[in-house]
Amino acid sequence: MRSILKEKFLLFRIRAKKDPDAFGQIYDAYVKPIYRFIYFKVPSTEQAEDLTSETFLKAWQYLKENREVQSLQALLYSVARSTVIDHYRKAQTELPLEDDRGNILTDVGSEKLLKDIETSHDAEQVIAKLRGLKDEYREVIVLKYLDELSANEIAATLGKSAANVRVLLHRAMRALADAINHESQNAQKNPHPDS
């Protein structure tokens, strides 16, 4: 749902009339990207589904209170992010790196990421190196390359300025490239570690 006019109209219907059908249209437009965003942060499909539902319930409550919303997309991602953080706080657990499906939780759609790093590296290597990055680096890469958000949209989601997001993204990509290059250099120095 990229039509700002349509978004504003739906938000008006929610605020003025508490219209669940208008919210249903918002849900239909955003449920897949919000689910995917959460899915990469939790260890099971069931948790991702539950937290996605909770995210939309919180968003509905927020919107019904007649609060002004500049960007619906940023609001939904912010609520999703907070919901995941609250989930882990309640469980008092660390953020896992792998889920019960054996998938790395930060797998960010390697095709897009690979073309920005280098096509000579395989997806597993990129994902393994991405897993070793700081949380804020992983998050900004996921938002940019998987969810295809702009710097302004990421800024609204993370509560940072667009300039800070661009710097953070640059540092994240540099850290990822450095990690990949460091491994490549080690492999070149010792091409046969078993010999």
C-alpha positions as semicolon CSV with decimal commas, in nm:
position;residue;x (nm);y (nm);z (nm)
1;M;0,000;0,000;0,000
2;R;0,212;0,288;-0,124
3;S;-0,073;0,525;-0,210
4;I;-0,042;0,800;0,047
5;L;-0,387;0,932;-0,039
6;K;-0,545;0,591;0,014
7;E;-0,353;0,549;0,339
8;K;-0,469;0,890;0,467
9;F;-0,829;0,808;0,373
10;L;-0,817;0,475;0,557
11;L;-0,661;0,642;0,861
12;F;-0,937;0,905;0,855
13;R;-1,202;0,631;0,847
14;I;-1,039;0,458;1,142
15;R;-1,006;0,776;1,350
16;A;-1,345;0,925;1,262
17;K;-1,561;0,614;1,245
18;K;-1,354;0,342;1,415
19;D;-1,405;0,154;1,087
20;P;-1,277;-0,206;1,115
21;D;-1,309;-0,254;0,737
22;A;-1,060;0,028;0,681
23;F;-0,821;-0,136;0,925
24;G;-0,879;-0,467;0,745
25;Q;-0,748;-0,311;0,426
26;I;-0,440;-0,188;0,612
27;Y;-0,394;-0,534;0,761
28;D;-0,419;-0,699;0,419
29;A;-0,162;-0,459;0,274
30;Y;0,094;-0,494;0,554
31;V;0,049;-0,836;0,716
32;K;0,306;-1,013;0,496
33;P;0,594;-0,765;0,538
34;I;0,528;-0,727;0,911
35;Y;0,511;-1,105;0,955
36;R;0,837;-1,145;0,763
37;F;1,004;-0,874;0,973
38;I;0,901;-1,056;1,292
39;Y;0,970;-1,404;1,152
40;F;1,342;-1,327;1,121
41;K;1,356;-1,224;1,485
42;V;1,187;-1,518;1,661
43;P;1,261;-1,891;1,672
44;S;0,927;-2,032;1,558
45;T;0,652;-1,977;1,306
46;E;0,392;-1,985;1,583
47;Q;0,566;-1,705;1,772
48;A;0,590;-1,500;1,454
49;E;0,217;-1,546;1,392
50;D;0,127;-1,456;1,751
51;L;0,349;-1,149;1,756
52;T;0,217;-1,036;1,418
53;S;-0,138;-1,056;1,553
54;E;-0,034;-0,869;1,865
55;T;0,133;-0,602;1,651
56;F;-0,183;-0,537;1,453
57;L;-0,397;-0,538;1,767
58;K;-0,171;-0,274;1,924
59;A;-0,177;-0,070;1,603
60;W;-0,558;-0,086;1,593
61;Q;-0,578;0,036;1,954
62;Y;-0,333;0,316;1,880
63;L;-0,516;0,431;1,568
64;K;-0,859;0,422;1,736
65;E;-0,734;0,676;1,991
66;N;-0,733;0,946;1,719
67;R;-0,356;0,987;1,731
68;E;-0,189;1,155;1,436
69;V;0,019;0,922;1,219
70;Q;0,278;1,057;0,976
71;S;0,369;0,722;0,824
72;L;0,153;0,416;0,868
73;Q;0,435;0,189;0,754
74;A;0,676;0,336;1,008
75;L;0,414;0,300;1,281
76;L;0,358;-0,067;1,201
77;Y;0,729;-0,150;1,192
78;S;0,786;0,040;1,517
79;V;0,502;-0,146;1,687
80;A;0,634;-0,478;1,551
81;R;0,984;-0,401;1,674
82;S;0,856;-0,305;2,021
83;T;0,636;-0,614;2,034
84;V;0,933;-0,842;1,964
85;I;1,145;-0,661;2,224
86;D;0,865;-0,693;2,481
87;H;0,831;-1,062;2,395
88;Y;1,197;-1,127;2,474
89;R;1,188;-0,911;2,785
90;K;0,896;-1,112;2,919
91;A;1,073;-1,437;2,837
92;Q;1,403;-1,298;2,972
93;T;1,594;-1,461;2,693
94;E;1,863;-1,356;2,453
95;L;1,775;-1,302;2,090
96;P;1,843;-1,638;1,922
97;L;2,051;-1,665;1,608
98;E;1,886;-1,982;1,479
99;D;1,528;-2,100;1,499
100;D;1,377;-2,443;1,549
101;R;1,359;-2,477;1,170
102;G;1,739;-2,457;1,150
103;N;1,724;-2,123;0,971
104;I;1,941;-1,832;1,062
105;L;1,707;-1,562;1,187
106;T;1,887;-1,284;1,004
107;D;1,863;-1,436;0,656
108;V;1,780;-1,123;0,460
109;G;1,706;-1,241;0,109
110;S;2,058;-1,304;-0,002
111;E;2,006;-1,225;-0,370
112;K;1,968;-0,852;-0,309
113;L;2,236;-0,841;-0,044
114;L;2,482;-1,042;-0,252
115;K;2,469;-0,803;-0,546
116;D;2,553;-0,516;-0,308
117;I;2,843;-0,698;-0,143
118;E;3,003;-0,916;-0,413
119;T;2,858;-1,183;-0,636
120;S;3,159;-1,406;-0,578
121;H;3,049;-1,492;-0,223
122;D;2,785;-1,755;-0,159
123;A;2,468;-1,682;0,037
124;E;2,561;-1,903;0,331
125;Q;2,885;-1,714;0,382
126;V;2,705;-1,379;0,374
127;I;2,437;-1,501;0,614
128;A;2,698;-1,643;0,852
129;K;2,884;-1,313;0,854
130;L;2,561;-1,117;0,892
131;R;2,483;-1,325;1,199
132;G;2,807;-1,202;1,356
133;L;2,718;-0,834;1,318
134;K;2,581;-0,613;1,594
135;D;2,202;-0,623;1,632
136;E;2,154;-0,268;1,503
137;Y;2,357;-0,351;1,190
138;R;2,154;-0,666;1,121
139;E;1,829;-0,476;1,174
140;V;1,913;-0,191;0,937
141;I;2,026;-0,438;0,668
142;V;1,701;-0,637;0,704
143;L;1,490;-0,322;0,676
144;K;1,683;-0,193;0,375
145;Y;1,742;-0,508;0,171
146;L;1,461;-0,743;0,270
147;D;1,179;-0,501;0,339
148;E;1,312;-0,248;0,087
149;L;1,245;0,054;0,307
150;S;1,395;0,392;0,223
151;A;1,631;0,570;0,461
152;N;1,345;0,796;0,570
153;E;1,117;0,498;0,638
154;I;1,391;0,320;0,833
155;A;1,455;0,641;1,027
156;A;1,090;0,665;1,125
157;T;1,089;0,298;1,226
158;L;1,404;0,320;1,438
159;G;1,346;0,669;1,575
160;K;1,664;0,806;1,416
161;S;1,732;1,073;1,157
162;A;1,763;0,972;0,792
163;A;2,126;1,087;0,798
164;N;2,196;0,860;1,097
165;V;2,031;0,570;0,916
166;R;2,247;0,624;0,608
167;V;2,560;0,630;0,825
168;L;2,444;0,322;1,015
169;L;2,368;0,138;0,690
170;H;2,707;0,235;0,548
171;R;2,880;0,108;0,863
172;A;2,673;-0,210;0,862
173;M;2,757;-0,284;0,500
174;R;3,124;-0,198;0,561
175;A;3,131;-0,432;0,863
176;L;2,972;-0,708;0,657
177;A;3,212;-0,656;0,367
178;D;3,510;-0,648;0,607
179;A;3,398;-0,973;0,770
180;I;3,362;-1,141;0,431
181;N;3,693;-1,005;0,304
182;H;3,872;-1,109;0,624
183;E;3,752;-1,466;0,579
184;S;3,851;-1,460;0,210
185;Q;4,202;-1,342;0,299
186;N;4,237;-1,615;0,559
187;A;4,124;-1,874;0,305
188;Q;4,383;-1,750;0,054
189;K;4,664;-1,768;0,313
190;N;4,566;-2,120;0,411
191;P;4,389;-2,280;0,112
192;H;4,415;-2,634;0,253
193;P;4,367;-2,618;0,630
194;D;4,369;-2,998;0,663
195;S;4,716;-3,040;0,511
